Amino acid sequence: MLATAVASPAIAQEAAPGPSRVIRFDMAAGPCRDVLVAIGARAGVQVDVSERAIGTRNCAAVQGAMSLEAALRAALGGSGLVLRRGDRANFIVSAGDDGDGAGAEVVVIGRSADGYFAVASSSATRTDTAIIDTPQSVQTITNELLKSRQAITAEDGLRLASGVTLDQRGLTTVPVIRGFEAPVMTDGLVGNNSSTSSAGLRIPTIGIEQVNVIKGADSIIAGAMRPGGVVDVTRKRPQARRVTEMLFRYGSFGDHVVSVDMTGGTGLADGLSYRLIGSIEGSRESFGGYDGRDAYYVSPSIGYRSGSLDLVAGFEQNDQRQPVLPLAISTETGPVETGRMIGHPTDFRSLRTSLLYYDADITLSNAIRFSSKSQYQTSRARVAQNEVSILSPAALFALTYQRYSDERLRQFSTANDFHFDFATGAVTHRVLAGGSYQYGRSQASDSQFNIDFGSLLTMPFEPVGPAEDVADMRTVSNSTQFYLQEQASFGAMHLIASISRAEVRTRRDQDAANRDVRWLPNAGVLFKLTDSMSLYGNYMTSFSSQALFQLENGEVAPPVSSNQQEVGLKMFFNDQRAFLTLAGYRAAARNVVFSLPNGRFAVNPGSTVTKGIEADVNGRIASFLNASANYTYTTVDRSSVSLEQEGYLFSLPKHTYNAWITADLFQRSGQKLSIGGGATGRSGYSGPSYRPFEMPGQVSFDATAIYNVGNLTFNATIRNLADRRLYGDYAQSGVVVIQPGRTVALSLNAKF
């Protein structure tokens, strides 16, 4: 019979402190519930205790520097309770072995059923560090939160984190964090091509464990990057417990999704498990009258866990064909719509990716662990659409042309790290030493033809076909990084410092290879006021290559040099069921290039600087309320930038906010009814003085009803409840994306 369940993070796949990590404990003997919860709080993991099962048992004192597993075993000694390992780094405490290990079938994984937040993430430091012990702002969007929002992909959930806006004007959606473009990683590996790395945002929700938004110029995790931050999409992993989940969804515009997720032990060998995820998506048409979308996703994987080895290997095929987005004209009096489609109904963007990957974790001793992960990816990205460049917004007069581009890419990424855990006196250490490498080879053609001038009210738009006799541009890039990171804890003080050497080599066509090298230091300090509250600060640096940009004098553009300073507060509340983060930051980038009329580029002589305050709340804020809410205040400092250049910097709204709350109305006899709703909004923003426009502030409201009965979950969601006209986060070249009006989605989720 299970007595107490689980010392684990809210998300099973993303383990909290690993079994060998050294932590200093000082817990007095007492009731097992109090001792185990105290151990969890110190280690930064969640503990769910069944008080009925654990009864009045007492646990021993735990004192000294040791691993989480050793602390649990020390506490349970003489209590009559037994500790055993579950999936990944989860622990199960039982009152006795039932002989077949079936107790794992009823374990509650760190309150993940309430899980709008996770307490641990390896994305921020490449180590399994509790978020409350990480001197950096990290927001985690869990699968539970994505499903409650009826998010189709990771992209749909990004606005649930503060400081994030989305640029939807290009081939793929580009997340912008704190005013700077952010790379997208998948399972901790970053690509070196924007269109393919963003493919991680298109993984369907049923295949996602969580989405981590890590703020700051952390060169350890993403190598060459801008100072805003990085997005890391974590896939689901195989597990031994057999589970099948199916999702059926139907909504406005004939939008439909059918997805399946199957996992369990193979029965062929102990520790060998599998996972198979598949999804088919589509729609009759899109908002704006364009043709519908089609998406196909399949991802089989195998896991093996035995003793010191934890290995996952898998394959992923993701095919996406998306219609273009409807556009409005940005003017000095606000956005103006032409009343007709800008483009042809068949205009589209497509991305096809095939990917092989593995992720291995090897425990070499109680103090040493080795981790290795790699992926090989091929992709093809195509665009066929009519494009416009506004010449006179008032007269709706524009230059129009047809664009067809085709890019093929091969890419390899790997990261390999040694983890050392030890103590020297009263100080515990975690040292990370390793390196990462990315290689990419692309072949791309991009043609613009059928150029014309005229009024958007009468201009004809025709289907776009492939262009003939277009020369390919070939690009090869190599990124290598070596890093050393030390985390030291002494009492309530946690320090982190790292140094990395990053090198990027880029060659285009027959040009000579360009080489950029930087040494990048990072440092952070965190002080735990209590086990549930921390104050922190950090200083981070990074750089990104601009070797593909040629300056007016014919030279290659220098790399962008970036840094960020951040201070903040982190806090658990409501018995560690909810989490609050407050952060203030300054992010700066130097040497950012901007385009010139002659097609070449110039370097901004000043710095692009953003400053802001962010607040995030996630989790069960009351016994019947789950919430995810954030607010961001941002300012952009252009004091050293001339008026001619300011239009090439992102125009950020000063205020952005998002709130999503669900309330449990009743729960009995295997049934639960919840209702919820939320708001997403921002203040207005303006264009540059030489090309002025005004975008008004906006807010939209959503509502949902969720009914659970047994293994079935029914969800009805209405987005943009008031059917307001909404526009995109960015306006450039005289146009802005129009967002959908009121939409309805119905879904059925079955889990057995």
N, C-alpha and C positions, 0 to 999 in steps of 0.2 A: 504494500500500500504506500502510495506516495505521501510523504509528510510535508515536505516543503519544496517548492519549485522555484527556482532557477536562479542561480547567480548568473546573469547574462545581460547584454545590452538589449535594447528594444528590438533590434533587428538581428536575427540569428546569424545571417551571413556575414555581418560586419562585426567581428569579434571585438570585445572590449579587451582589457589587459590580458595578453596571452598567458598560457599556463606557466611560463617561465619568468615572466617579468617580475623583478624585485620591487616590492613596495614595503614601506615601514608601517607596521601596525602597532596599536596600543589600545586594546580593548579589554575591559575587565570581564570576569566571568559573570554570567547571569542567564536569564531566560534566553533560550535559543533564538526566539524571534528577534529580540533586541540585539544579540551578538551578531547574527547573520546580516541583519539590516545595516549595522554599523560597519561590518566588513565590506558590504556592497558600496556604501557611501564613500568609504576610504579609497576603494579601488575604482570608483567611478562606474559601477555597474548597478543594474537594478536587481532587486530580490523580491520575489513574490512569495509570501508565506501563507500557508493554509493553517490558521490557528487552530481549527478544529482537529486537524490531523496531528499537528506538532504537540498539542496539549501543553503540559507544564514542564516539558523537558528543559534541563539546564545545559548550557554549553560552557566550555572552559575558556580561560583567558587566552588572548592571542597578543604576544608582544615580540617585537623584533622585526628585522628585515627578511622578507621571504616572498615567495610567489603567492598569487591568489589561491591556487590549488592547495599549497601547503598551509595557508592560513585557514582555509575551510576545514581541512583535515585536522588541524590542531584544535579548532573550536569544537568539532564534533566528537573528539576523542572521549569515550566514556558515556556519551549521551544515548547510545543505542541507535543512532542514526548513521546511515551509510551514504558515502559520496561516490558517485560514478560519473563518468564523462558522457555527455550527450553529443549531438552533432556539433561540428566545428569546435569552439571553445566554450560551450555551454556546460554547466554542471547540474546534476540532478541529485537531490538529497532525498533519501527514502528511509522508511522505517524498517526496511528489510527487502531482500531481493525476492521477486516473485518467480524467479527461476528462468524466465524467458526474456527479461529486459523490457517487458511490455509497459513498464511504468512510463517510459518515454512518450507513450502515446497520449498521455493525459497531462504532460508538462505544459505549463503556461510560460511562454518565452518572454520574460521581462515586461509583462503588461502590454505586449504588442497589440492586443485587442483594443487597447485604448490609444494605440500608438500614433499620435500626431507628431511625436518627436523621438529621437534616439539619443542615448547618452554617450555613445562612442562612435568614432569614425577614424579610420586609418588614412583618410584622404589628406588631412591637413599636414601630417608630419611623416608619412610613410610608416608610421608605427601605430600600434593599437593603443592610443591615448584617449582617455576620457575627455569629452568636449569641455567639461568644467575645469580640466587641468591644462587645456591648450591655450596659450596666450595669443589668441587669434580669433576673429569672428568666423564661426562656422555654422551654417544653417543646413539642416538635413530635412529633406522632403521625403517622407516615408511612403511606402506603397499603400498603406491604409489611408493616408491623406489624399493621394492621387485618386484612389478608387472612390472616395467619398465625393470628390469633385467631378467624377466621370471624365477624368483626363484620359485622352486616347494615347498620348505619348508623353515622354519626359518634358518636351517643350511646353506642353499645356500647363505644367505645374510650376514653371520657373518664377512666375510673378508671386508665388507664395513666399519668396525670400526677399528681404529688404535690399535696396540698392541695385536691383536688377531691372533693366528695360530690354526690349527686344527690337532689333532692326530686322524687319521682314521684307526689305526691298530687294535683296539679292537672290542668288540661286538657293541658298539655304538661310534659315533664320540664324542670326548672329546674336548671342547674348552679350549685353553690355553691362558690366559691373562697375559701379562708381564712375561712370563716364568713359570707360575704356573697353574696347573689344576684348572678350575673354575666350581663351581656348576651351575646348570641350574634350575631356578625357573619358575613357570607358575603362572601368576597373583599374584606374590608376595609371593608364597608359595614354599619352597624348600623341596625336598625329602631327604632321608638319604641313598639312594642307587644310585650309579652312573648310572647303566644301565637304571633304570626307570626314574630318574630325567631328564636324557638326552632325554627322550621321547618327552619332550616339543619342542625339535629341529625338530621333525618329524611332527609337526602340519602343514597341508597344508597352503599355503599362503592365500587362500581365507578365512581361519578362523582366521587370525592374524590381530590384530590392529596395533601393533608395537613390535619391539624387542629392549630392552634396554640393553646396555652394560655399567655396572657400575664399574668403576675402584677403586681398593683399598681394604684393609682388613676391610670392614665394617661389623662388627659382628652384628649390629642392624638388617640388612636386611636378612642375610643368616646364622646367628649363627656360627657354626664351619665351618671354611673355610680357604683356603690358602690366601696369601696377594695380589694376582693378581687382583681379582675382581669377578664379578658374571654376568650371563646372565639371564635376565627376559623376558619371552615371554608373551605378553599380548593378550588374546583372544578378539575377537569382542563380544560386548554385545548387548542384545535386544534393539531396539529403537522403538519409537512410529510411526515414519514416515515409510510408507510401501515402501520397496525397494526389488527388486529381482535382483541378479547378477548371471550370468552363465559364466563358463570358459571352453573352448575346446582347447586342446593343442596336437600337434603331432610333433614328432621330430625323430632324428637319433636313430637307433636300435629299431625302432617301439615303441618308448616311447610315451605314451599317457596319458592324464589327462582329466577327465570330473568332474567338480566341480559345486556346486550350493550353493548359500547363499540367504535365504529368511528371511526377518524381517518385523515387523510392529505391529500395535495394534491388539489385539485379537477381539475387539468389544464386549467382554463380560463384561468388567468393565473399568472404567476410570483408566488410569495409568498402565494397564496390557498389556504387549507386549510379543512378542515371537521372537525367532531366530532359524532357522534350517539350519545347514551347513552339507554338505555331499561331499565326494570326492572319486573317484576311480582312481587309478593310476596303470600303468603296462608297461611292455616292452617285446618284443620278446626275446631279449638276452641283455647281458650287454657288455660293453667295456672289451675286454680281452677274450671273448668267453664263459663266464659262462652263466648259465640260467638267464632268465630275472627276474625282480622284480615284486612284487604285493603289493599293499597297499590299504587299505579301511579305511575310516574315516567318522564318523557320530557324530554330536554334536547338540542335541536339548537343548534349554534353555528358561527359562521364566523370565521376568523382571517385577517388580512392583515398581512404583514410585508414591508416594502420600504424599504430605506434607513433613514431616520430614524423611520419610523412602525411601531408595533406595535399592532394593533387587534384586539379580540375583541368580538363581539356575539352574543347568544344569547337563547333563550327557555327557560323551565322550567315544567313543569306537575307538581305533586306532590299526589296525593290519598291521604289516610291515613284509615282507619277502624279504630280500635283498641278492643278490649274494655277494660273497667275492670279494675283489679287486685284480687285477693283481699285481705281484711283480717283482722287479728287485733286483739284488745282489749289495750291496754297497761295493766298493773296493777302494784301494788307488788311483786308476786312474779314479775313477768315477763309476757311476752305469753301471752294465753289465746285459743285458737281455739274457735269455737262448734260446730264439726263440721258446719256447713251454710253455704251460700252467703249472704253478706250482700249482697243485691241480687237482680236478675233476670238470667238468662242473656243477655238482649238489651240490657242496659245498654251504652252505648258513648260514645266521644268521637271526633270526626272533625275533620279539618283539610284544607281544599282551598286550594291557593295557585297562582296564575298569576303569572309574573314575566318581565319583559323587562329586559335589562341590556346594558351595554357597558363596556369597559375599554380605554382608549387611553393609549399612552405615546409621546411625541414628543420626539426629540432635536433641540433647536434649534441647539446648537453643542457643541463639545467640553466646555463647562463648564455648559451650561444644558439642563435637561430639564423637560418639562411632562407631568403625568399627570392624567387625568380618568376618573372612573368614576361611573356612575349606575345606578339600578334603579327600576322602577315595578312595584308589586306589588298585586294584589287577593287577598283571602282571605275564607274563611268558616269559622268555627270553631263547632262545635255540641257540646253535652253533653246526654245523656239518661240519667239514672241515679238509682237510689235511694241516698240518703245518710243517714248516721246521726251522731248526736252523743251520746256516752256520758254518761249521768247517774249511773250507779252501776256501776263496773267489776266489783265483787265479785258483784253480782246480775245482771250482764249486762243491765241495764235501760237503755233508750235512747230518745231522741226520734228518730223516723224521718220522712222526707219525700221527696217526689219532686222532682227538679230538672230543668228544661229551660232551656238557654240557647242563644242564637243570636247570633253577632257577625259583622258584615260590616265589612271594613276596606279602605280604599284608602291606599296609602302610597308616598311618593317619597323617595329618598335619593340624595345626590350628594356627592362629595368631589373637590376640584380643587387641585392642588399644583404649585408651581414648585420645582425642585431646582437648587441652585447648587453646583458643585464647583470649588474653587480652592485655591491655596496662597499663604501670605504668609511668605516666608523658609522656616524649617524647620517651620512649622505648616500642616497641611492642614485644610481646612474643608469641611463639607457643611452647607448651609443649606436649610431647608425653610420655605416660606411658602405658606399656603393657607387653605382654609376648607371647611366641610362644612355640609350642610343636610338636615334631615329634616322631612317633612310627613306627618301621618297624620290620617285622618278615619274614625271608627268609628261604627257604629250597632249597639247591643246591647240585647238583652232577656234578663232572667234571672228566672225565676219558680220559686217553691217552693210546692208544694201537697200535698194529701192528708197533712197533718201528723198524726202519731199517736204514742202512747207505748206501750211494752210491752217484753216480754222478747225478746231477739234469738233465743232458742231457739224461739219460736213465732210471732213476728211475720211476717205474710204480705208478700211483695214482688211487685208487679205490674209489667208493662211500662210504660215511661214514654212518653207521647205529648206532642206540642206543646201548650203552654198557650194559652188563648184570652184575648183582650183584655188583653194585657200591654203596657204602655207601653215604648217604646224610649228608651234613654239615648244621646244623641249627644255625642261628644267630638271636639274638634279640637285638635291640638297641632302646634306648630312649634318646631324646635330649630335654632339657628344658632350656628356656631362659627368663629372666626378664630384662627389660630395661627401662631407663629413659633418655629422650632427651629434651634439651632446645634449641630453636632457638630464638635469640634476635636480633632486628634491631634497630639501633639508627642512624638516618640520612643515610649516605652512608655506614655505617658499619654493617655487618651481622656476627653474631657469632653463632656457633653451637658446643655443647658439649654433650656427652652422656657417660653413664656408663651402662654396662650390666654384668649380671652374667650368664654364660653359663655352663651347666652341661651335660655330655654325659655318659650314662651307656651302656656297651656292654657286651654281653655274647655269647659265641660260644660253641655249643654242651653242654657237662656237666661241662665245665670250670666254675670257679667262676666268677661272674660279675666284670667287671672292671669299675671304676668310675673316670672320669676326670672333674675337676671343675676349672674355671678361671674367674677372674674379668677382664673386657676388657674396658679400657677407649678410647674414640675417641674425637678429637677436630678439629675444622676448623674455619678459619676466612676469610671473603671476604669483599673487599672494592670496592664500585661502583664508578669508576672514572666518569662515566656518566650513564644515564639510559640504555645505550647500550653497556657499557664496564665495566668489572670487573676484579680485580686481587684477587687471592685466594691462600691459603695454608692450608695443613691439616697434621695431624698425626693420624694414625689408627692402631689398633691392632686386632688380631684374633688368634684362635688356631684351630687345627683339631686333632681328636683322631686317634691313630694308634694301638688301642687295639687288632686288629686282627693279628698283626705282633709279632712273638716271637723272641727274641734276642738269640744270641749264648749261653748266660748264662742261658737260660730258662725263663728269665723275660719278661714281656710284655713291648713293646716299649713305651716310653713316648710320649705325644702328641707333635705335631709340634707347635712351638710358632712363631708367625709372626708379623711383623710390616711394615708400609709403611709411607714414607714422600713424599709429593707432593706439587708443586707450579705451578701456571698456570695463564693464561689469557683467558677470554671469551669475545666475542664481536659479536653483531649484526651488519650487514651492508646491504646496498641496501634496505633501508626503512624497516628494520626488516624482510626481506624476506630470508636472509641467515645468517648463524651462523658459527663462527670460534672458535675453542678451541686449545690452545697451552698448553702443560703440560710437566713438567720435574719431574721424580720420582726416588725413591730408594725403592725397596721391598726386604725384607729379611725374611728367614725362618730358624729356628734352629731345630735340632733333627730330620731331615729328614732321614728315614731309607733307606738302600740299601741292595740288596740281596747278599747272600754268596753262594758258590758252594754246601754247605751241605743243602741248602733249607731254612736255617734260615736267620736272618737279623742282621745288625749292624747299629749303629747310626752314622751318619756323625758328626764328632767332631766339625766341623766348621759351617759356615752359607752359605746357598745358597742365593746369592745376585744378583739381576738384577738391572740395572740402565738404564734409557732411556729418550728420548725426543719424544713426539708425537704431531702431528698436524692433525686436522680434519676440513674440510670445508663441509657444507651441505646447500642446499637451492638454491634459484633462484639468481644466482650471477649477472645476467643481465636480461633485460626484456624478452629475448628470450632464455636464457640458464639456465637449471637446472643442478646442479652438486653435486656429492658426491665424495670427495677425501680425502685420508689420507696418512700419512708417519710416519714411526716409526724407530728410531735409538735405538738399544739395545746393551748393553754389559753385560756379565755374569762374575762376580767376583768369581774366584775359588782359591783365594790366600791361603785360609786356608783348602783346600781340597787336599788330596793326589792323586797321579796319578791313584791308584787302584780304587778310588771312582768316579772320574770325569765322567766316562762313564754312571753313573746312573743319572746324571743331564741332563736336557734338553739342546740339542744343538740348540741354537737360531741363526738365521741369523742376522747380524748386521743391515741390511737395509731391510725393507718391505714397499711396497707401493701399493696403489690401487686408481684408478681414474675412474669415470663414469660420462659422460656428455651427455645430450640430448639438442638439439637445435630445436626450433620451426621454421620451414621454412615458413609456412603460416598458417593463421587462419582466416576463413571467412565463413559465411553462414552455421554455424554448422559443419564445417569441419576443421580439423587441421592435418598437416603433420609434424612429427618430425623425425629427424635422430640423431643417437648418437653412442657412442663407448667408449671404455675404455681400460685400461691396468692394469694387476695385476702382480706384480713381487717381487722378493727377491734376496738378495745376497746369495752366497754359504755358506755352513757350513761344519764342519769337525768332525770326530769321535775322541774318546779318543786315547791317545798314545799307550795303550796296544791293541787296536782294531781299527787301523786307517782306515779311509775312507774319501773320498772327495765327496761332493755333489755340483755340479756347480750352479751358479746363473741362474735364469730363468725369463722370462717375457712372458706373453701371451696377445693377443689383442682380443677384442670382438667388435662386431658392431650390431646395431639394427636400424630398421625403424618402426615407429609407426604411424598409420593413424586412426584418430577419425572421425566418421561421425555419427551424432545423438547420439544414445545410444550405438553404436558399436565401439569397439577398435580392430584393427588388429595389430599384432606385429610379426615381423620376426627378429630373433636373430641368429647370428653366434658366437659361442664361439671358442676360440683358432683359430682365423682367419688364422694364418700362419701355422697351423697344426704342431706345434712344439712338441717335446717330453718333457713332464712335469712330475715332480715327487712330492711326498708328502712332508709335512713340517718336518717329523721326520723319521729317519732311526735308527733301533735298531734290535738286533739279526741278523745282517748281511743282512737285506732286507729293501726295501723301496717301497712304493705304487707307481704304475704308474698311472698317470692321463689320462683322455681321450684326444684323438686328436681332430680334428675339428668336431664340432657337429652343427646341424641346428635345430631350433625349431620354429614352426609357431603356433600362438594362436589367438583365437577370444574371446573377452570378451564382453558380452551383459549385460547392466544394465538398468533396467526399473522399 
